[in-house]
């Protein structure tokens, strides 16, 4: 079964119709302002396309993890403010989700306007495990669209959740696949079905447990697997190396040993850094030095040292591997990129990806934040994922409820 696309909806005619769009606007905030508007910018093209065709667009989205009740720190008000600054069509904001404010604002919406509802997770029914409760919220969301309403899911970052605004709503309104979702699926299929080789996967981030299923599913598919970030130290300890006071998951040592063996058996080169930047403490101005992977406790701070980045030799080697690849997927920074002294590895990987002639995919979340923080434009890469955990679950081979709800 093939999902109905946005083009199908556009062809039906939109003037005067209300379209409910599930967007991914889960952006970082600081002091009440958006600090990375990448997901807002990614969501606007579909919203503006619908509004430009005469639709009255109602947007529902989540921010953070409020506990099923209104919480000012998770309000979408700063997001609405940034949307107004970026959008080429009028953007309005409702002060609630499906209450009197939202109903009045929806009724007063004109053709070509966008209305952003308040955080959908302020309602406990959104994430309820009871299907009847989720269905009730979905009915109330659908009621905002009137008799000829439609639903578009353009939030790939939420499709792995069986939530009211992602899953249940598609049973009530005619449902369509947004352009962001379609683009994400196309790229992920290229990464898993028939990648153009050589195919290199670069994995970082703090915990190996976050990537276990991805590693397991990609070992048979990738030619090279580069391991960086805090997860390196679980691999290093599994190989018998001292790691100082670096982050480690002792309960995953046997699993990691198995991955090392399986990669060798399946002709996947699993590459670890050869050197690490070891620091005296977790601080921007911490004294630090570069040490070989097999001798991380041999420096000035011995067993108290913390590994906070891959070393320059490893950064250069990783960049060379990336440059010689035709398909590269990267998820997770190589070090604590927020601190300049420990951003070198992440910078090297980002630069190499931006210069590759093949398909380069930045796997969302911390990786997307890192490339923007380091000064790279989104256009420097083949694709920056907005999928986060949903993309990783797809790469793990899992079924995604929000995609299945669209008939894909």
C-alpha positions in Angstrom: 0.0 0.0 0.0 1.3 3.4 -1.0 0.8 6.5 1.2 -1.1 9.4 -0.2 1.3 12.3 -0.8 1.1 16.0 -0.4 0.8 16.4 -4.1 -2.4 14.3 -4.0 -3.9 16.6 -1.4 -2.8 19.7 -3.4 -4.5 18.3 -6.5 -7.8 18.0 -4.6 -8.0 21.8 -4.1 -7.4 23.5 -0.8 -9.0 26.9 -0.9 -11.2 27.3 2.2 -10.2 23.9 3.6 -8.5 23.4 7.0 -5.5 21.1 7.0 -4.1 19.8 10.3 -0.3 19.3 10.1 1.7 17.4 12.6 5.1 19.2 12.5 8.3 18.5 14.4 9.1 21.8 16.2 11.0 20.2 19.1 13.8 22.8 19.2 16.2 23.7 21.9 15.4 26.8 24.0 17.5 29.1 26.3 16.0 32.0 28.2 12.8 31.8 26.4 14.3 31.9 22.9 15.0 29.3 20.2 18.7 28.5 20.0 18.6 26.2 16.9 15.8 26.9 14.5 16.7 24.1 12.1 13.5 22.1 12.6 11.4 25.2 12.2 13.1 26.1 8.9 12.7 22.5 7.8 8.9 22.5 8.6 8.0 25.8 7.0 8.1 24.8 3.3 5.2 22.3 3.7 3.2 24.8 5.8 3.8 27.6 3.3 3.0 25.4 0.4 -0.4 24.5 1.9 -1.1 28.1 2.9 0.0 29.3 -0.6 -2.6 27.0 -2.1 -5.3 28.6 -0.1 -5.5 26.2 2.9 -6.1 27.3 6.4 -3.3 25.5 8.2 -3.4 24.3 11.8 -0.1 23.0 13.2 0.2 20.7 16.1 3.6 19.8 17.6 5.4 18.9 20.9 8.3 20.5 22.7 10.3 18.6 25.3 8.7 16.1 27.7 6.0 17.9 29.8 4.2 15.5 32.1 0.7 15.7 30.5 -0.1 19.2 31.8 0.7 22.8 30.9 4.2 23.8 31.8 5.5 27.3 30.8 9.0 26.1 30.2 7.7 23.8 27.4 5.3 26.4 25.8 5.4 26.7 22.0 5.2 30.5 22.3 8.9 31.1 21.5 8.5 28.7 18.5 5.5 30.7 17.3 7.6 33.9 17.6 10.4 32.4 15.5 8.0 31.1 13.0 6.5 34.5 12.5 10.0 35.9 11.9 10.8 33.3 9.3 7.5 32.6 7.5 6.3 34.4 4.4 2.6 33.9 5.4 0.7 35.1 8.5 1.3 32.9 11.6 -1.0 33.0 14.6 -0.9 31.2 17.9 -3.5 29.5 20.1 -3.1 29.7 23.8 -4.3 26.1 24.3 -4.5 22.9 22.3 -8.2 22.0 21.8 -9.9 24.3 24.3 -11.9 27.5 23.7 -8.8 29.5 22.5 -7.9 26.9 19.9 -11.6 26.5 18.7 -12.0 30.3 18.4 -8.7 30.8 16.6 -9.5 27.9 14.2 -12.9 29.4 13.4 -11.4 32.8 12.7 -8.5 31.5 10.5 -8.5 32.9 7.0 -7.3 31.2 3.8 -3.5 31.3 3.6 -2.9 31.6 7.3 -1.1 29.3 9.8 -2.3 28.7 13.3 0.1 27.0 15.8 -1.6 25.2 18.6 -0.1 24.9 22.1 2.2 21.9 23.0 0.2 18.7 22.2 1.9 16.9 25.1 0.3 19.3 27.6 -2.7 16.9 27.2 -2.1 13.5 28.8 -4.2 11.8 26.2 -1.6 12.4 23.5 0.8 9.8 24.9 -1.7 7.6 26.7 -1.4 3.9 26.4 -5.2 3.6 26.3 -6.3 3.8 22.7 -9.7 5.2 23.6 -8.1 8.2 25.4 -5.8 8.9 22.4 -8.8 8.6 20.0 -10.7 11.1 22.1 -8.0 13.7 21.7 -7.6 12.9 18.0 -11.4 13.5 17.6 -11.1 16.9 19.2 -8.1 17.8 17.0 -10.0 16.7 14.0 -13.0 18.8 15.0 -10.9 21.9 14.6 -10.7 21.2 10.8 -14.5 21.2 10.1 -16.3 19.1 7.5 -13.6 19.0 4.8 -10.6 18.7 7.0 -7.4 16.8 6.1 -4.3 15.6 8.0 -0.7 15.8 7.0 2.1 14.1 8.9 5.3 16.0 8.3 7.0 15.1 11.6 9.3 12.2 10.9 10.8 12.7 14.4 7.5 11.6 15.9 6.5 8.7 13.7 8.0 6.0 16.0 5.4 7.0 18.6 1.8 5.6 18.8 0.5 9.0 19.9 -2.9 10.7 19.2 -1.5 13.4 16.8 0.6 10.9 15.0 -1.2 7.6 14.9 -4.9 7.8 15.9 -5.7 11.0 13.9 -5.0 9.2 10.6 -8.0 7.0 11.3 -10.3 10.1 11.5 -9.2 12.5 8.8 -8.0 11.8 5.2 -4.2 11.4 5.9 -1.3 12.4 3.7 2.5 12.1 3.9 4.3 15.4 4.2 7.4 16.2 2.1 9.8 16.0 5.0 8.5 12.5 5.8 8.8 11.4 2.2 12.3 12.8 1.9 13.4 11.1 5.1 12.1 7.7 4.0 13.8 8.0 0.6 17.2 8.7 2.2 16.8 6.0 4.8 15.9 3.5 2.2 19.0 4.4 0.3 21.0 3.8 3.4 19.5 0.4 4.1 18.4 -1.2 0.8 21.1 -0.6 -1.8 23.7 2.0 -0.8 26.2 3.2 -3.3 29.5 1.8 -2.1 31.9 2.3 -0.3 29.4 2.8 2.5 30.7 4.3 5.7 28.8 4.8 9.0 30.1 7.2 11.6 28.7 6.7 15.1 29.4 8.8 18.1 27.6 10.2 21.1 27.9 9.4 24.7 26.4 6.0 25.1 26.9 2.8 23.1 23.5 1.6 24.5 21.7 4.2 22.4 23.2 2.7 19.2 23.2 -1.0 19.9 20.4 -2.0 17.5 21.7 0.4 14.9 25.2 -1.2 15.0 23.7 -4.7 14.9 21.5 -3.8 11.8 24.2 -1.9 9.9 27.2 -4.3 10.4 25.9 -6.5 7.5 25.2 -3.5 5.4 28.1 -1.1 5.9 31.6 -1.4 4.5 33.2 0.6 7.3 32.0 1.6 10.8 33.8 4.4 12.5 33.3 4.7 16.3 33.8 8.0 18.1 32.4 9.9 21.0 31.9 8.6 24.6 30.9 5.2 23.3 34.6 4.6 22.3 35.5 3.8 25.9 33.1 0.9 26.2 34.8 -0.6 23.1 38.3 0.3 24.5 37.6 -1.4 27.8 36.2 -4.4 26.0 39.5 -4.7 24.2 41.3 -4.6 27.6 42.5 -1.0 27.5 42.5 1.3 30.6 40.2 4.2 30.1 40.8 6.4 33.1 37.6 8.0 34.5 36.0 8.1 31.0 32.4 7.2 30.4 31.8 3.5 30.2 28.9 1.1 30.2 30.2 -2.1 31.9 27.0 -4.0 31.3 27.5 -3.7 27.5 31.1 -5.0 27.4 30.1 -8.5 26.2 27.7 -7.1 23.6 30.5 -4.8 22.2 32.9 -7.8 22.1 30.3 -9.7 20.1 30.0 -6.7 17.7 33.8 -6.6 17.1 33.7 -10.4 16.3 30.7 -10.1 14.0 32.1 -7.2 12.1 35.2 -9.2 11.3 33.1 -12.1 10.2 30.9 -10.0 7.9 33.6 -8.0 6.2 32.7 -4.8 8.0 35.7 -2.8 9.1 35.0 -1.6 12.6 37.5 1.3 13.2 38.2 2.8 16.6 40.3 6.0 17.2 44.0 5.5 17.7 44.4 8.5 19.9 42.1 10.4 22.4 42.1 13.8 24.0 42.3 13.2 27.7 41.4 16.0 30.1 41.8 16.6 33.8 38.2 17.5 34.2 34.9 18.1 32.3 35.5 21.8 31.8 36.2 24.1 28.8 39.5 25.2 30.2 40.6 21.8 31.5 44.2 20.8 31.1 44.4 18.1 28.4 46.7 16.0 26.3 46.6 13.6 23.5 47.3 9.9 24.3 47.3 6.6 22.4 44.1 4.5 22.8 46.1 1.7 24.4 47.7 4.0 26.9 45.0 6.4 28.1 46.1 6.2 31.7 49.7 7.0 31.0 49.4 10.8 31.0 49.7 13.5 33.7 46.3 12.7 35.3 46.6 8.9 35.2 43.4 7.0 36.1 41.6 10.3 36.8 41.7 11.5 33.2 38.5 11.9 31.1 38.3 11.2 27.4 36.5 14.2 25.8 37.4 13.9 22.1 39.0 11.7 19.5 42.6 12.8 18.8 44.0 14.6 15.8 45.5 11.5 14.2 42.1 9.8 14.5 40.2 12.8 13.2 42.4 12.8 10.1 42.0 9.1 9.6 38.2 9.3 9.9 38.1 12.2 7.4 40.1 10.2 4.9 37.7 7.2 5.3 34.7 9.6 4.7 36.3 11.3 1.7 36.8 7.9 0.0 33.2 6.8 0.5 30.2 7.2 -1.8 27.6 6.9 1.0 28.1 8.3 4.5 25.7 8.2 7.5 26.8 10.1 10.6 25.0 10.1 13.9 26.6 11.4 17.1 29.4 13.9 17.8 33.0 12.7 18.2 33.5 14.6 21.4 32.2 17.4 23.6 31.9 19.8 20.7 30.3 22.5 22.8 33.7 23.1 24.3 36.2 24.5 21.7 39.1 22.4 23.1 37.2 19.2 22.4 35.5 20.0 19.1 38.3 19.0 16.8 37.1 15.5 16.0 33.5 16.6 15.3 34.8 19.5 13.1 36.9 17.1 11.1 34.1 14.7 10.4 31.7 17.6 9.5 34.3 19.1 7.1 34.9 15.7 5.4 31.1 15.1 5.0 30.6 18.6 3.6 33.2 17.9 0.9 32.2 14.4 -0.1 30.8 13.9 -3.6 28.6 11.0 -2.6 25.5 10.9 -0.4 26.2 12.5 3.0 23.6 12.2 5.7 23.8 13.9 9.1 21.6 11.9 11.4 19.8 14.6 13.3 19.8 15.5 17.0 23.2 16.3 18.4 24.9 15.9 15.0 22.7 18.5 13.4 23.1 20.8 16.3 26.9 20.3 16.1 27.3 21.2 12.4 25.2 24.3 12.9 27.1 25.3 16.1 30.4 24.8 14.2 29.3 27.1 11.4 28.2 24.8 8.6 25.1 25.5 6.5 22.5 22.8 6.1 23.1 23.0 2.4 26.7 21.7 2.8 25.3 18.2 3.3 23.3 15.9 1.1 20.6 15.5 3.9 20.2 16.6 7.5 17.8 14.3 9.2 15.0 15.7 11.2 14.1 12.2 12.4 16.2 11.8 15.6 15.2 8.6 17.4 12.7 7.7 14.7 15.4 7.5 12.0 17.5 5.3 14.3 14.6 3.0 14.8 14.1 2.8 11.1 17.8 1.9 10.6 17.3 -0.7 13.4 14.7 -2.3 11.2 11.7 -1.5 13.4 8.2 -0.7 12.2 7.1 2.9 12.7 3.4 3.4 13.8 3.1 6.8 12.3 4.3 5.6 8.9 2.0 2.6 9.0 -0.9 4.8 9.8 -0.3 6.7 6.6 -0.5 3.5 4.6 3.2 3.4 3.8 
